[in-house]
Amino acid sequence: MPAPKKSMCWCFGGRPPEITYGIDGDTPLKAMEVEVPMPSDEKEIDEKFAEIVEELDVDKPHRDALFNLPPEKKWQLYCSKIQID
């Protein structure tokens, strides 16, 4: 029986590629910093949060679950979305 061919593609039995770009053991990961201060009014947070929830196009149970998150988490999600856009 002949020896199996070595594949260049890891999905066919070859070795997966090692990703090393931008990774070194000396630099710790930094937490995402929110540059926009969180409003003290929860209604204002909910209004801004509603904008991004509408973009997600989720069903009612998931929408309700999102709006039941604490205000801090809603604000974090809102800020991460505006940083991406």
N, C-alpha and C positions, 0 to 999 in steps of 0.2 A: 504494500500500500504506500503510495507516494506521500511525502510530508505535505501538510496543508500549506497553502500559500499564505504569506504574511500580507495582511491587508493594510493599505495606507489609511483607511477610514476606520476610526475606532468603533463605529457602530456595526462593523462587520468583523469584529474580533481583534482589531488592532488596539494599540494603547491610546487612551484618550489624550488629547493635547493638554499640556500644562500651561495654565494661564498665569503669567507672572508680571504682566505690564502694570505698573503703578502700585505694586504690592511690595512693601518691605516691612520687616518685623519691628522697625524702630518708630514708625509713625502710627500713633493710636488713632482709631476712628473717632471722628468728632460728631457729637450729636447735632442734629439740625437746629439751627438757631432761628427763632421767629423774630424777625426784625420789626414787624408791625405789632404795636402794643394791643393787647386784648381789651376790647370794650368792656366796661363794667355792666352794661345793660344786656341782659340775656336775650331780649327781644331783637336787638341789633345783631347779635351773633347768629340767632336763628334765621334772620333775613338774609344775611350773607351766606350762611351755610345752605340755605334753600337754593341759592343760585347754582351751587356745584352739585347738589343732589339732583336737580332737574336735568343736568347734563348726563348723569349716570343712567337715567331711564330705568329705574328699578321698580319692582312691583310694590304694592302697598305694604305687605308685611316687612320687607327689607327697608322701605322708606321709614316706616314707623320705628324700626330698630335703630336706624341712623339718628333719628331725631331724639331718641331716648338716651343717646350718649351724653356724658357730662359736657358742660360748656367748654372746658379746657381742651377736650379731645376734638370737639367740633371746630374750635378755633385752629388747632394744630392742622387738621385736615384742610381747612380753608386756606391757611397760609401755605401749605405744601402745594396746593393746586395753583395758587396765584404765582408761586415761584417757578413752576413748570411752564406756565403760559407766558 
